[in-house]
Amino acid sequence: MPTNILMPALSPTMEKGNLAKWLKKEGDTIKSGDIIAEIETDKATMEVEAVDEGILAKIVVPEGTADVAVNEIIGVIAAEGEDASAAAAPAKAEAPKAAEGPKAAEAPKAEAAKAEAPKPAPAAAAPVTSAPSASSGERPFASPLARRLAKEAGLDLAKVQGSGPHGRIVEKDIEAAKAGGGAKAAPVTAASGPAAAAAPKPAAAPVASGMSDDAVRKLFEPGSYEEIPHDGMRKTIARRLTESKQTIPHFYLTVDCELDALLKLRGELNDAAPLIDGKPGYKLSVNDMVIKALALALRAVPDANVSFTETALLKHKHADVGVAVAIPNGLITPVIRDACHKGLSQISNEMKDLANRAKNRKLKPEEYQGGTSSVSNLGMFGTKDFTAIINPPHATIIAVGAGEQRAVVKNGALAIATVMSVTLSADHRAVDGALGAQLMQAFKGYIEKPLAMLV
């Protein structure tokens, strides 16, 4: 029997992706394990393996198609002589579910109505209206985590009242619904006749400025700008950072770190790098040493190595440091796992590999998800200092500025030192001011006495 190829979920939170490329064409023989397509998510490009053998009998979704939903049929594998349409048919012929809305159920309802005894016209024709939900053809406004938890608990998101920004359903709303005290069914009212037909559609969500898309466009002369549609990555960055700023109480601490000892040690270590195939086995950057220093600081101040949830603090046993990497049209944060127990050369080589694959969108989800804190470094662009937005589930992030020569006072006299400003952004729900200061004190100690990173 022919087998459907479904759009895979390449991460726990993935709901849709772009079918970037078919690596097989219709009529090609396929073996289990063959790479048959490339899927683009908002963070990376992933390869799809065949799990069955046969012939690629039909490509249902052509390459280049954007926003293909998870579990949607994208192709059909069949044995020699089998009809590919037999595999794709069940998905189209499925009985409509209640969540698919009135339009999806319209045709079968009409057929059923013919076989039933006549009913009063208004009642038979009356559609059901409700607050925005799956049952009204609209998608409930919920975070990916809330969707997953609701699915696992068998909850109907349409009946959960959101407490997040703009009514967004978040994790605590799902927990409250599971406990039976926080669920609130959306009001369902029977409408009839013209009133229901004339019900206005909800307005488009306003942009962050509070203005609608059309209102913003009207501020500029037609032809004076180029309109570039948001891709999946830009949408995800916008959503996650807006949610972070709106829901996480940030506070900031800045320290100035002298770099002269670190730069001297870095030069000596790079000069001592062994040759492998005629090339140095590693080349340390200042950022590699910053990653190590943050990891060791988190180990030294374990109460700051945490993530906040509504019910508990998650105190991590390892310091997994994410590093913001700029890629075309966005950024991604690959993670150096257990960085406090890795040598500087290992961190350096691992970071280079992750950064290269990030720029080619070849990272695996487990390589950029999670982490316990992160580093954002704009020093190479000459930026003196800045503040970074926390990347959940992290409770902290450090923003690293450029190292520059500054006048400093040493033993009561003016001197010149290479100084770098570093600003901590902390989630005040998880890390208090004094604790954040201890973390930055420990970080500064490792930067200014870098030999401590080698023992």
Disulfide bonds with the S-S distance in Angstrom:
none
